[in-house]
């Protein structure tokens, strides 16, 4: 038996390189079968040129054996090289899509916030766990396009959702300058992830494929909430979506749980700053009325038991998810 790595060299960016013909020439000359093996995770755990061995998972997947007399990939070694290479890449993409969900990148996110204070590290770990690795937002967002996160805080969500789908270009905005400073000084920051210190109402928006406002509207008063929602709707691309998660004060009994968690966050721990007027939670009916006025569809996701935190997905062009 022979083990051959047909790329000939490790990929520096995790993308599979072209296959050399030598391996396939040998199998043709010797009449040997090919047992395709895919390795996933080594590019991150043992990054080429990096002296740090990182914690993570390596997956090994065996594909069906390709017999020496199998002509489905071509008859000569040159043709087989090209077609088997394409087969490897297709299968690798399928495996990557299955594995590379947000939870896969949890450790990578954590490394970005080490040595920035034990309280922040503790808060980050708790926040990501409570958010279930932001899986629900990953499922809602397109896999590529321009995204805006208003009220991004320390930047946990933009990083996680960009890791899980590198085609997403994120801009995070927050009115807390310290949080923006922390978010913008992570080693994983690239040109596709940017953070801006600004008031959401004053921020000069571009056109976006998706805008997220998660747990931030209740820091504004009702008139400001409506103006910001209207502003976001106007900046959506065709088929774009505005994703809002906030406490719905119309759900009176469960809303008590939301108010309790926000009191814990703002007054006891001080992670979030409130204005002079305090908190003002939005009305779900008000949000539906705004969407109806623009002839947009609204989808509501209620995945909590003890709070009134509802996800509202407003889709442009009236297209339901």
Secondary structure, DSSP 8 states (H G I E B T S, - for coil): -----TT-S--SSS------SHHHHHHHHHT--B--EEEESHHHHT-TT---------EEEE---B-TT--TT-SSHHHHHHHHHHHHHHHHHHHHHHH-SGGGGHHHHHHTTTTS-HHHHHHHHHHHHHTGGGHHHHHHS-SSEEEEEET-TTSHHHHHHHHH-TTEEEEEEES-HHHHHHHTT-TT--TTEEEEE--TTTS----EEEEEEES-GGGS-HHHHHHHHHHHHHTEEEEEEEEEEEEBTTSHHHHHHHHHHHHIIIIIS--S---TT----B-HHHHHHHHHHTT-EEEEE---SSS-EEEEEEEGGG---
